[in-house]
Amino acid sequence: MDIANTVKPDEGRSFSLQAEIIRQIQTNDGQTPCYATSASKQCDKKECGWRQDCFEEVRERG
């Protein structure tokens, strides 16, 4: 599957393309599409491979 071609960023949202792609992967894997949605480091998904990047994305979005 070509994820890059299935992701359609919603207008009105300011997520980066990276965030949109990761959220689509999470959805496709049956997970909650939560990448870059935490307002603080209150994430309980300690095993997530995107955890550090997620927090950086949130920080950048400010």
JODAKA-V627844 format. One record per residue. N is the residue number from 1. RES is the residue in one small letter. PSI is psi in radians with two decimals (NA if undefined). OMEGA is omega in whole degrees, 0 to 359 (* if undefined). NEAR is the number of other ideal C-beta (glycine too) atoms within 8 Angstrom. Layout:
BEGIN
n:N res:RES psi:PSI omega:OMEGA near:NEAR
n:N res:RES psi:PSI omega:OMEGA near:NEAR
END
This chain:
BEGIN
n:1 res:m psi:2.38 omega:179 near:4
n:2 res:d psi:1.59 omega:184 near:5
n:3 res:i psi:-0.74 omega:184 near:10
n:4 res:a psi:-0.54 omega:180 near:6
n:5 res:n psi:-0.19 omega:179 near:5
n:6 res:t psi:-0.24 omega:181 near:8
n:7 res:v psi:2.21 omega:178 near:10
n:8 res:k psi:1.66 omega:182 near:4
n:9 res:p psi:2.33 omega:178 near:8
n:10 res:d psi:2.37 omega:174 near:5
n:11 res:e psi:2.55 omega:180 near:4
n:12 res:g psi:-0.24 omega:176 near:3
n:13 res:r psi:2.58 omega:183 near:6
n:14 res:s psi:0.37 omega:179 near:3
n:15 res:f psi:2.53 omega:174 near:10
n:16 res:s psi:2.86 omega:177 near:8
n:17 res:l psi:-0.66 omega:177 near:8
n:18 res:q psi:-0.81 omega:180 near:8
n:19 res:a psi:-0.73 omega:180 near:11
n:20 res:e psi:-0.74 omega:180 near:11
n:21 res:i psi:-0.80 omega:181 near:11
n:22 res:i psi:-0.71 omega:178 near:12
n:23 res:r psi:-0.63 omega:177 near:13
n:24 res:q psi:-0.70 omega:176 near:12
n:25 res:i psi:-0.77 omega:178 near:9
n:26 res:q psi:-0.79 omega:179 near:12
n:27 res:t psi:-0.81 omega:180 near:9
n:28 res:n psi:-0.51 omega:179 near:8
n:29 res:d psi:0.08 omega:178 near:6
n:30 res:g psi:0.28 omega:179 near:4
n:31 res:q psi:2.87 omega:173 near:7
n:32 res:t psi:2.26 omega:180 near:4
n:33 res:p psi:1.40 omega:189 near:8
n:34 res:c psi:-0.02 omega:184 near:11
n:35 res:y psi:2.22 omega:176 near:11
n:36 res:a psi:0.53 omega:178 near:12
n:37 res:t psi:-0.16 omega:181 near:5
n:38 res:s psi:2.23 omega:180 near:11
n:39 res:a psi:-0.26 omega:179 near:4
n:40 res:s psi:-3.12 omega:179 near:4
n:41 res:k psi:0.87 omega:181 near:5
n:42 res:q psi:0.40 omega:182 near:6
n:43 res:c psi:2.33 omega:179 near:11
n:44 res:d psi:0.05 omega:182 near:4
n:45 res:k psi:1.28 omega:185 near:7
n:46 res:k psi:-0.45 omega:183 near:6
n:47 res:e psi:0.02 omega:183 near:4
n:48 res:c psi:2.28 omega:180 near:8
n:49 res:g psi:-0.29 omega:181 near:4
n:50 res:w psi:0.15 omega:187 near:8
n:51 res:r psi:-0.94 omega:181 near:10
n:52 res:q psi:-0.81 omega:179 near:6
n:53 res:d psi:-0.64 omega:180 near:9
n:54 res:c psi:-0.86 omega:180 near:14
n:55 res:f psi:-0.65 omega:178 near:11
n:56 res:e psi:-0.73 omega:179 near:8
n:57 res:e psi:-0.76 omega:179 near:13
n:58 res:v psi:-0.76 omega:180 near:11
n:59 res:r psi:-0.75 omega:180 near:7
n:60 res:e psi:-0.65 omega:180 near:7
n:61 res:r psi:-0.43 omega:177 near:8
n:62 res:g psi:NA omega:* near:3
END
